[in-house]
Amino acid sequence: MSQTKPVYASFKSIGAYVPEKILSNADLEKMVDTTDEWIVKRTGISERRIAAEDEYTSDMGVKAAELAIERSGISKDEIDLVLCATVTPDYFNMPSTACIISDKLGIKNVQAFDISAACSGFVYLLSVAKAFIESGMKKNVLVVGAEKFSSIVDYTDRSTCILFGDGAGAAMLCATDKKEEGFIDLHASADGSYADFLVTPAPGSINPVSQKVIDEGLNFVQMKGNETFKLAVKTLTKDVKEILAKNEINADDIPHFIPHQANYRIIKAVGDALKMREDQVVVTVGKYGNTSAASIPMAINDIWESGRLQTGELMLLDTFGGGLTWASALLPFAGKSI
Ligand code: ACO
């Protein structure tokens, strides 16, 4: 498609939603052989949110999306693409959660689809939205990261059940002719040779639902925690160093470094390797745990709602997740400050 004027994708607004129910470390002490002290020391997590039984990934996505749409000043009728990143969709695997979210929002006859890139899902979606907008194919893209992670967690497995929580985040990405509102850079990548680090073995074509799946708990997330931890620190640090060097930006000049919220020790190790000050690094893992694809937009929403994120300020996003996948993005916040 030929274009006369260049078009840029601007990050116009943010919204998030967390369920009411809190699962604290004290609650987990009653469920598995663990302690608040161990969890806080090893992960930095004190509590996480858990969706109600009849509250689904799409419901949380809709609540986050409603806020993002309202804050963008764009009307629902102007949205021409709806994207959702999730590894806990309403259904495995159709209809897509993006279709259900569109329907619940009353957005009709618009392209909608999901992607699965685990915790990297939201930043992966930013690359998709950016490409659609900059090619001139779409103008106003609703991007949602939503997870009911509790639906795939085995609450008898102490090595995983302490980590994850439920929630959703959403953003509006809009076409603009203002270059200064567009992305500076975005890099996304994957290495499937580490696929066994984070797996939900069923349901899928390898393990369709069967008695064996139920008996062996193959529907629950399995994780090589220690190996994932080490690779996460290495990958996140390398990725951020590369994107900053490529764009000749000093870590010191980033007001908001927003890493995937998996474990405070991972965030701290990456922040330290980059010599970031504490006030530059956004940390929400203590109150929400790891919410996978929702983690980064929930963290952006946190600093926006607290008034920390101002119009035009630079955000550096950095994420990794199952696949393995990873991605980083450098972009200004193009929406209104609170
Ligand atoms: N309470 C008490 N003890 C525990 C618990 C617990 N909840 N969980 C594990 N332990 C024990 C282990 O059994 C082990 O005991 P042992 O030495 O007697 O065998 C000991 O603690 C140490 O276990 P490690 O797994 O080595 O502990 P580690 O310090 O690595 O912490 C953790 C474990 C928190 C899981 C960490 O490895 C981690 O955060 N990894 C990264 C996970 C991650 O980020 N996953 C998400 C990726 S993103 C996505 O796409 C979903």
Residues whose N, C-alpha, C, O or C-beta is under 5 A from the ligand:
A	BS01	ACO	D33 T34 T35 W38 R42 T43 A118 C119 R158 S159 I162 G225 N226 T228 F229 A262 N263 F320 G321 G322
